[in-house]
């Protein structure tokens, strides 16, 4: 992962969420985190088919590789769950998480018009 990741302030998180209306920040207890909490930028999306879900994940993998910032994501049939956090910042939300979320959101918008 890039060492240039910057931790977001709560105000920056709110500004990011304003651009990412289908995303939310989830907090869970994490004894490994310096703050005791894991904060993840999350989104769940249901596609009309398994194939479209896989197409999205393949396209997103290109962006993931380019940014060198890897999501925790899961596919179950036509549903994709995406969780973004920055391990090097103690599992907190960073500017890299927002960049990746914005790129994924763009891919999702393209898949909706296809």
C-alpha positions as CSV (number, residue, x, y, z in Angstrom):
1,X,0.0,0.0,0.0
2,X,1.2,3.5,-0.7
3,X,2.8,5.2,2.2
4,X,1.2,8.5,1.2
5,X,-2.2,7.6,2.8
6,X,-3.6,10.4,4.9
7,X,-6.0,9.9,7.8
8,X,-9.3,11.8,7.3
9,X,-10.7,14.1,9.8
10,X,-14.4,13.6,10.8
11,X,-15.2,16.7,8.6
12,X,-13.4,15.2,5.6
13,X,-15.3,11.9,6.2
14,X,-18.6,13.7,6.1
15,X,-17.6,15.5,2.9
16,X,-16.6,12.2,1.3
17,X,-19.9,10.6,2.3
18,X,-21.8,13.5,0.7
19,X,-20.2,12.4,-2.6
20,X,-20.7,8.8,-1.9
21,X,-24.4,8.6,-0.9
22,X,-24.7,4.8,-0.9
23,X,-21.6,4.4,1.3
24,X,-21.4,4.5,5.1
25,X,-18.7,4.4,7.7
26,X,-18.9,1.4,10.0
27,X,-17.2,1.2,13.3
28,X,-16.4,-2.1,14.9
29,X,-14.3,-3.0,18.0
30,X,-10.8,-4.0,17.0
31,X,-8.3,-4.8,19.7
32,X,-5.5,-4.7,17.1
33,X,-6.2,-1.0,16.3
34,X,-4.4,1.7,18.2
35,X,-7.8,3.4,18.8
36,X,-9.6,0.2,19.7
37,X,-12.0,0.8,16.7
38,X,-11.9,-0.3,13.1
39,X,-13.5,2.2,10.8
40,X,-14.4,1.1,7.3
41,X,-15.9,2.9,4.3
42,X,-18.6,0.3,3.2
43,X,-21.0,-0.3,0.4
44,X,-23.3,-3.1,-0.5
45,X,-24.5,-3.5,-4.1
46,X,-26.9,-5.9,-5.7
47,X,-26.5,-6.5,-9.4
48,X,-29.0,-8.1,-11.7
49,X,-26.8,-11.2,-12.2
50,X,-23.8,-13.0,-11.0
51,X,-22.0,-12.2,-14.2
52,X,-22.4,-8.5,-13.8
53,X,-21.1,-8.7,-10.2
54,X,-18.0,-10.5,-11.4
55,X,-17.6,-8.0,-14.3
56,X,-17.6,-5.2,-11.7
57,X,-15.0,-6.9,-9.5
58,X,-12.8,-7.6,-12.5
59,X,-12.9,-3.9,-13.6
60,X,-12.4,-2.7,-10.0
61,X,-9.4,-5.0,-9.7
62,X,-7.6,-2.8,-12.3
63,X,-8.2,0.3,-10.2
64,X,-7.2,-1.5,-7.0
65,X,-3.9,-2.6,-8.6
66,X,-3.2,0.9,-9.9
67,X,-3.8,2.5,-6.5
68,X,-2.1,-0.4,-4.7
69,X,-4.8,-0.2,-2.1
70,X,-6.8,-3.4,-1.6
71,X,-10.4,-3.7,-0.4
72,X,-11.9,-6.3,1.8
73,X,-14.7,-7.4,-0.4
74,X,-17.1,-10.4,-0.8
75,X,-19.3,-11.7,-3.5
76,X,-22.4,-13.8,-2.9
77,X,-24.2,-14.5,-6.1
78,X,-25.2,-11.1,-7.4
79,X,-24.3,-9.1,-4.3
80,X,-21.0,-7.4,-3.6
81,X,-19.9,-6.1,-0.2
82,X,-17.1,-3.6,-0.2
83,X,-15.1,-2.5,2.9
84,X,-12.3,0.0,2.7
85,X,-9.9,0.8,5.5
86,X,-6.2,1.7,5.7
87,X,-4.3,-0.9,7.7
88,X,-1.1,1.3,7.9
89,X,-3.2,4.0,9.7
90,X,-4.6,1.6,12.3
91,X,-7.6,0.4,10.3
92,X,-9.0,4.0,9.8
93,X,-10.5,5.7,6.8
94,X,-8.0,7.5,4.6
95,X,-7.9,9.5,1.4
96,X,-6.9,6.3,-0.4
97,X,-10.2,4.7,0.7
98,X,-12.1,7.6,-0.6
99,X,-10.2,7.6,-4.0
100,X,-11.0,3.9,-4.4
101,X,-14.6,4.3,-3.4
102,X,-15.1,7.2,-5.9
103,X,-13.5,5.0,-8.6
104,X,-15.7,2.1,-7.7
105,X,-18.8,4.3,-7.7
106,X,-17.9,5.4,-11.2
107,X,-17.7,1.8,-12.3
108,X,-21.0,1.0,-10.7
109,X,-22.6,4.0,-12.5
110,X,-21.3,2.7,-15.8
111,X,-22.6,-0.8,-15.1
112,X,-26.0,0.6,-14.4
113,X,-26.2,2.2,-17.9
114,X,-24.8,-0.8,-19.7
